[in-house]
Amino acid sequence: MKFSITAVAMAAGASAAAVNAPARIAARASGTSSGSLPTITTKGNAFFAGDNRFYIRGVDYQPGGSSQVTDPLADQSTCERDIKYFQQLGLNTIRVYSVDNTANHDACMSALAEAGIYLCLDVNTPLYSLNRAEVAVSYNADYLQNVFATIDAFAGYSNTLLFFSGNEVVNNANTTNTAPFIKALTRDMKQYIGERGYRSIPVGYSAADVAENQYLMAQYMDCGEQEARGDFYAINNYEWCDPSSYTTSGWDQMVQLYSNYSQPLFMSEYGCNKNTRHFQETGALYQTDMISVFSGGLVYEYSQEASNYGIVTISGNTVTPVGQQFSDLQQALQNNPTPSGDGGYSTSNSQQQCPPQSDNWNTSPFLNGALPAMPVQALSFMKNGAGKGQGLSGSGSQEAGTENVATASAGAGAVATTYSSGSAAATGSIGSQATSSNHTGAASSSRLARSDVAPLVAGAALMASIVFSAALL
């Protein structure tokens, strides 16, 4: 999001969505949901719904943006107000940047499932996120407890498509020292999902549109030990500004750059607003040139916020299109239906080599693939569960750690034991893992919307107003 830490037309749209996913599912966070909407899995560089290739056709969704962070999936009237417009557009996916992990989401997740819509979910909030300014200090057990509690809250829904471990945390050449912590968090989330007995829900990162290191970050998230590699990689891309083309925008070169990438790849934000948006790029995204490498994308964003990317304005229960953007996006999706067949996806692309240190890539002191060890106080969550989350309040976690961070041992994050069949439980005792090493924290923080304001904890009130980073985390 630009939030860092960033209807008979309805019948046509709904039928377009139905092409991509069955219409029904019973979704419950407390157990394994059942119904005809299949869970999404990864194979090679693509997503699959059962035996069918799955392409993300969606929008980023956080009404209120970073200025008034609320959970749109905790209020049935809010989500039901908007789902009918998602159906008009023909969507099969939404992304939400921040949720209240203490709330009940059954009604909204079931309503989304009934409409054939999946959820891509960020696990961070303004108060509980990595802080670029002191990244080592912000990677701590309090933070992981809240992240894991968010996983507990959504892992039981079959239409939870994936989790984002971070959004635009690396946002320039001077913040790449945060990359080992992002990757460590990805590892920790994957281990928690495995050891708590949940289905294998993909975990990955949403990267900022930064030419200097977006691809370097992609390499980094696909190198090294399997336990810490992402399950997918997503990019925020604003290079296609209408009027443009596949070549003028540089998308042809982007596709070539990622052509041998081994993980599923998609656009977690797109939709340049420098000129009038007609969503010409939406058509290109689902054409033959793209689909062997990319699995669709999410338009930034649904509701009009301060960053001026919304396709609708919201006032109470009234939803109003912004210019022709809603109808232009609707038409673009209708004119470019879900591709048939497997799209030329690959299962033979190569795992990446970790990028060398350079002016644009500095992960010191974690070099040669080394990563921070999980804080020992968090290890008990694997066996006993995370317990209750902190929601959108709490005292925050960004100052709860220490600058001294151990280096993980080889094979850290491997799922050795399944302690649960997919249920949340209370917190428990402490364990340990790691080899000794010290690390001094670095630069700025995580984000929630498209406004690069790094959260600096100066109290809960200040933190609640923090904007995650260029794309609503």
C-alpha positions in Angstrom: 0.0 0.0 0.0 1.2 3.5 0.0 0.9 2.7 3.6 4.2 1.4 4.7 5.1 -0.6 8.0 1.5 0.7 2.4 -22.7 -3.8 -9.9 -25.9 -6.1 -14.2 -22.3 -5.0 -14.9 -22.2 -6.9 -11.6 -23.3 -10.1 -13.2 -20.6 -9.8 -15.9 -18.0 -9.2 -13.2 -19.2 -12.0 -11.0 -19.1 -14.5 -13.9 -15.5 -13.4 -14.7 -14.6 -14.0 -11.1 -16.2 -17.5 -11.2 -13.9 -18.5 -14.1 -11.0 -18.2 -11.7 -12.5 -19.8 -8.6 -15.5 -21.7 -7.4 -18.1 -19.5 -5.8 -18.6 -21.2 -2.4 -16.6 -22.0 0.6 -17.3 -22.2 4.4 -14.4 -20.4 6.0 -13.6 -20.7 9.7 -10.6 -19.6 11.6 -11.0 -22.2 14.3 -10.5 -25.2 12.1 -10.2 -26.6 8.6 -12.8 -25.0 6.3 -14.7 -26.9 3.7 -16.4 -26.1 0.5 -15.7 -25.8 -3.2 -13.2 -22.9 -3.2 -9.9 -24.7 -3.2 -6.9 -23.6 -1.2 -4.0 -22.1 -3.2 -0.7 -23.9 -3.5 2.5 -23.2 -5.3 4.2 -25.2 -8.0 7.4 -24.0 -9.7 6.9 -20.3 -10.4 3.1 -20.4 -10.3 0.1 -20.6 -8.1 -2.5 -23.3 -8.5 -6.1 -23.8 -7.3 -6.3 -27.6 -7.5 -4.9 -28.5 -10.9 -5.7 -25.1 -12.4 -3.2 -22.3 -12.7 -4.3 -19.4 -10.5 -3.8 -15.8 -11.5 -4.3 -13.0 -9.0 -6.9 -10.4 -10.2 -7.4 -8.0 -7.4 -7.1 -4.7 -5.6 -5.4 -3.5 -2.4 -8.0 -2.8 0.2 -7.6 -0.7 3.4 -10.4 1.9 3.8 -9.1 4.7 5.9 -5.5 4.1 4.8 -2.7 4.8 7.2 -4.2 7.9 8.8 -6.9 5.9 10.5 -6.0 2.3 10.6 -9.0 0.0 11.0 -9.6 -3.6 10.2 -12.0 -3.8 7.2 -12.5 -7.6 7.8 -13.7 -7.2 11.3 -16.8 -5.2 10.4 -19.4 -7.2 8.4 -21.2 -4.1 7.2 -18.0 -2.7 5.8 -16.9 -5.8 3.9 -20.3 -6.6 2.6 -20.7 -3.0 1.4 -17.6 -3.4 -0.7 -17.8 -7.1 -1.8 -20.5 -6.3 -4.3 -18.2 -3.8 -6.0 -15.4 -6.4 -6.0 -17.8 -8.7 -7.8 -18.7 -6.0 -10.3 -15.0 -5.6 -11.1 -14.6 -9.4 -11.5 -12.0 -9.8 -8.7 -10.7 -13.0 -7.2 -8.3 -11.5 -4.6 -7.9 -8.6 -2.2 -4.9 -7.5 -0.2 -5.3 -6.1 3.3 -2.3 -4.4 5.0 -3.3 -4.5 8.6 -5.9 -6.3 10.7 -6.9 -6.6 14.3 -5.8 -10.1 15.3 -8.1 -10.1 18.4 -11.3 -9.6 16.3 -13.6 -12.2 14.8 -13.3 -12.4 11.0 -15.6 -15.3 10.3 -18.4 -13.2 8.7 -16.2 -11.2 6.3 -14.0 -14.2 5.3 -17.1 -16.3 4.6 -18.7 -13.5 2.6 -15.5 -13.1 0.6 -15.4 -16.9 0.1 -19.0 -16.9 -1.1 -18.0 -14.3 -3.7 -15.0 -16.4 -4.8 -12.4 -14.0 -3.3 -9.1 -14.8 -1.7 -7.1 -12.8 0.8 -3.5 -11.7 0.7 -2.7 -10.6 4.2 0.2 -8.5 5.7 1.0 -9.6 9.2 2.3 -6.2 10.4 0.7 -3.2 12.1 2.0 0.3 12.9 2.8 -0.7 16.4 4.1 -4.2 15.7 6.5 -4.2 12.8 10.2 -4.0 11.9 11.7 -0.6 12.4 14.3 0.4 9.8 15.9 2.8 12.3 16.6 0.0 14.8 15.9 -3.1 13.0 17.7 -5.5 15.4 15.9 -4.0 18.4 12.5 -4.4 16.6 13.0 -8.0 15.8 12.0 -9.6 19.2 9.7 -12.0 20.9 6.9 -9.5 21.4 6.9 -8.8 17.7 6.9 -12.4 16.7 4.1 -13.2 19.2 1.8 -10.7 17.5 2.8 -11.9 14.0 2.1 -15.5 15.0 -1.2 -14.5 16.6 -2.2 -13.0 13.2 -1.3 -16.3 11.5 -3.5 -18.1 14.1 -6.4 -15.8 13.3 -6.4 -16.4 9.6 -4.7 -19.8 8.9 -7.9 -21.7 9.3 -9.7 -19.9 6.4 -9.3 -21.7 3.1 -9.5 -18.4 1.2 -6.4 -17.1 3.0 -4.2 -17.2 -0.1 -0.8 -16.0 1.4 0.9 -14.0 4.1 3.3 -11.1 3.5 6.2 -11.0 6.0 6.9 -7.3 5.0 6.1 -4.5 2.7 8.7 -2.1 1.3 10.9 -2.3 4.4 13.9 -2.0 2.1 13.0 1.2 0.3 16.4 2.6 -0.8 20.1 1.6 -1.1 20.7 2.5 2.6 18.1 0.1 4.1 19.3 -3.2 2.8 20.7 -4.0 6.2 17.0 -4.9 7.1 16.9 -7.7 4.6 18.3 -10.4 6.9 15.6 -9.6 9.4 12.9 -9.7 6.8 14.2 -13.1 5.7 14.5 -14.3 9.3 10.8 -13.3 9.8 9.8 -15.2 6.7 11.6 -18.3 8.0 10.0 -17.9 11.5 6.5 -17.6 10.0 7.0 -20.7 7.8 8.3 -22.6 10.8 5.3 -21.5 12.9 2.8 -22.5 10.2 4.5 -25.9 10.0 4.9 -26.7 13.6 1.4 -25.5 14.5 0.1 -28.0 12.0 -1.5 -25.5 9.6 -1.8 -26.2 5.9 1.2 -24.9 3.9 0.2 -21.2 3.4 2.7 -19.4 1.2 4.8 -16.7 2.9 6.7 -14.0 1.0 7.7 -10.4 0.7 6.3 -7.3 -1.1 9.2 -5.2 -2.5 9.3 -1.5 -3.1 9.6 -0.1 -6.6 13.3 0.7 -6.2 15.4 0.1 -9.2 18.6 -0.2 -7.2 17.7 -3.3 -5.3 14.2 -4.7 -6.1 15.8 -7.5 -8.1 18.7 -7.9 -5.6 16.0 -8.5 -2.9 14.3 -11.0 -5.2 17.6 -12.9 -5.4 18.1 -12.7 -1.7 14.7 -14.1 -0.9 15.4 -17.1 -3.2 18.9 -17.9 -2.1 20.3 -20.1 0.6 18.6 -22.7 2.8 15.1 -23.7 1.9 13.8 -23.0 5.4 14.3 -19.3 4.9 13.6 -18.8 1.3 10.3 -17.2 0.4 7.4 -19.2 -1.1 6.7 -16.3 -3.5 8.0 -12.8 -4.3 5.9 -9.8 -5.0 6.8 -6.4 -6.5 5.2 -3.0 -6.3 5.4 -1.5 -9.7 4.4 2.0 -11.0 6.4 2.1 -14.2 3.5 1.8 -16.6 1.9 5.3 -16.7 -0.9 5.6 -19.2 -0.5 6.1 -22.1 2.3 3.6 -22.4 3.1 0.2 -23.7 4.8 -3.1 -22.9 8.1 -1.8 -24.1 7.9 1.9 -23.2 7.1 1.0 -19.6 10.1 -1.4 -19.4 7.9 -4.3 -18.6 9.5 -6.3 -21.4 12.9 -6.0 -19.7 11.4 -6.7 -16.3 9.9 -10.0 -17.6 13.3 -10.9 -19.1 15.0 -10.1 -15.8 12.8 -12.4 -13.9 12.4 -15.1 -16.6 14.5 -17.7 -14.6 13.1 -16.9 -11.2 12.0 -20.0 -9.4 9.2 -18.7 -7.1 5.7 -17.5 -8.0 5.9 -13.8 -8.9 3.1 -11.2 -9.0 2.5 -7.4 -8.6 1.4 -6.7 -5.1 0.7 -3.0 -6.2 0.4 -1.5 -9.6 -1.4 1.5 -11.2 0.7 4.6 -11.8 -1.4 7.8 -11.2 0.8 10.4 -12.8 -1.6 10.7 -15.7 -5.3 9.7 -16.1 -5.4 5.9 -15.3 -7.1 3.7 -17.9 -5.5 0.5 -16.7 -4.0 -0.4 -20.0 -1.4 -2.4 -18.1 -4.1 -4.7 -16.7 -4.6 -6.1 -20.2 -0.8 -6.6 -20.6 -0.6 -8.4 -17.3 -2.7 -11.3 -18.5 -1.2 -11.7 -21.9 1.2 -14.4 -23.2 4.2 -12.2 -22.9 3.7 -11.9 -19.1 2.1 -15.1 -17.8 5.0 -17.5 -18.0 6.7 -15.3 -15.4 4.0 -13.3 -13.6 0.8 -14.6 -11.9 -1.3 -11.4 -12.1 -1.5 -8.5 -9.7 -3.3 -6.2 -7.4 -4.3 -2.6 -8.3 -3.4 0.1 -5.8 -5.9 0.8 -4.5 -9.7 0.4 -3.8 -10.6 3.4 -1.7 -9.4 7.0 -2.2 -7.0 8.0 0.5 -4.5 10.8 0.9 -2.1 9.3 -1.7 -4.8 9.7 -4.5 -4.7 6.2 -5.9 -8.3 5.1 -5.1 -10.8 4.0 -7.7 -13.7 4.8 -5.4 -14.5 7.2 -2.6 -16.3 6.0 0.5 -18.6 8.1 2.7 -20.5 5.9 5.2 -22.4 3.4 3.2 -22.0 5.3 -0.1 -19.4 4.2 -2.6 -18.8 6.5 -5.5 -16.4 5.8 -8.5 -13.5 8.2 -8.9 -13.8 9.4 -12.5 -13.8 6.5 -15.0 -11.2 4.5 -13.1 -13.7 1.9 -11.7 -15.3 1.3 -15.1 -11.9 1.4 -16.9 -10.5 -1.3 -14.6 -13.7 -3.3 -14.9 -13.5 -3.2 -18.6 -9.8 -4.1 -18.7 -10.5 -7.2 -16.6 -13.5 -8.2 -18.7 -11.6 -7.8 -21.9 -8.7 -9.9 -20.6 -10.2 -12.9 -18.9 -8.1 -15.4 -16.9 -5.7 -17.2 -19.3 -6.5 -20.8 -20.2 -4.0 -23.6 -19.8 -0.9 -23.4 -17.6 0.5 -20.2 -19.2 3.9 -21.7 -19.8 4.9 -21.8 -16.1 8.1 -23.5 -15.2 9.2 -26.0 -12.6 12.8 -26.0 -13.7 13.9 -22.4 -13.0 17.0 -22.0 -10.9 17.3 -21.1 -7.3 19.2 -17.8 -7.1 22.6 -17.1 -5.7 22.8 -14.6 -2.9 23.7 -11.2 -4.3 27.3 -9.9 -3.5 27.8 -7.0 -1.2 27.9 -3.6 -3.0 26.9 0.0 -2.7 23.3 -1.0 -3.4 23.3 -4.2 -1.3 24.8 -4.3 2.3 23.5 -6.9 4.7 26.4 -6.6 7.2 27.0 -8.1 9.7 24.9 -11.0 8.3 27.1 -12.0 5.3 27.3 -15.1 3.1 23.7 -16.1 3.7 23.8 -15.8 7.5 20.6 -14.7 9.3 19.5 -13.6 12.7 18.5 -16.3 15.1 14.9 -16.4 16.3 14.8 -14.7 19.8 15.0 -17.5 22.4 11.9 -16.1 24.1 9.9 -16.8 21.0 10.8 -20.5 20.6 8.1 -21.7 23.0 5.4 -20.3 20.7 6.1 -23.2 18.3 5.0 -25.8 20.9 2.4 -23.8 22.9 1.0 -21.3 20.4 1.2 -17.6 20.3 -1.8 -16.9 22.5 -3.9 -13.7 22.2 -2.6 -11.0 19.8 -2.3 -7.3 20.6 -4.8 -6.1 17.9 -4.3 -2.6 16.7 -3.4 -1.2 20.1 -1.0 -2.6 22.7 2.2 -1.0 23.8 4.1 -1.8 20.6 7.1 -4.0 20.0 9.6 -1.9 18.2 11.7 -1.0 21.3 11.2 -4.4 23.1 14.4 -6.1 21.9 18.1 -5.6 22.1 20.9 -4.6 19.6 22.6 -7.9 20.4 21.2 -10.5 18.0 22.6 -14.0 17.6 23.4 -15.6 14.3 21.2 -18.6 13.4 22.7 -22.1 13.1 22.6 -24.0 9.8 19.2 -25.5 9.2 17.4 -23.1 11.6 13.7 -23.0 10.9 13.3 -26.6 9.8 10.0 -28.0 10.9 11.0 -31.0 13.1 7.8 -31.5 15.1 4.1 -30.8 14.6 2.8 -29.7 18.0 -0.7 -29.0 16.9 -3.3 -29.8 14.3 -3.7 -26.2 13.4 -4.9 -24.4 16.5 -4.0 -21.4 18.6 -2.9 -21.9 22.2 -1.4 -20.1 25.1 2.2 -19.1 25.3 4.7 -21.2 27.2 8.3 -21.7 28.2 11.5 -20.7 26.6 13.9 -22.7 24.4 17.1 -21.8 22.6 18.9 -22.1 19.3 21.8 -20.1 17.7 25.4 -19.4 17.6 26.7 -16.3 19.3 27.1 -13.0 17.4 26.3 -9.4 18.0 24.4 -7.0 15.8 23.8 -3.3 16.2 20.4 -2.1 14.9 20.0 0.0 11.7 17.8 2.5 9.9 14.0 3.2 9.7 10.8 1.2 10.1 7.9 -0.9 8.6 5.0 0.6 7.0 1.3 0.6 6.1 0.4 3.0 3.2 2.1 4.7 0.3 3.9 7.4 2.3 7.4 6.6 3.4 7.0 7.6 7.0 9.1 5.4 9.2 7.4 4.5 12.5 9.3 5.7 15.5 7.8 4.5 18.7 7.1 7.5 20.9 4.0 6.1 22.5 0.9 4.2 21.3 -0.9 7.3 20.2 2.0 8.5 18.0 2.6 5.0 16.6 -1.1 4.5 15.7 -0.7 7.3 13.3 2.4 6.0 11.6 2.3 5.3 7.9 3.9 2.0 7.0 5.7 2.6 3.7 5.0 3.1 0.0 2.3 0.4 0.0 0.3 -0.2 3.2 1.9 -3.0 5.0 
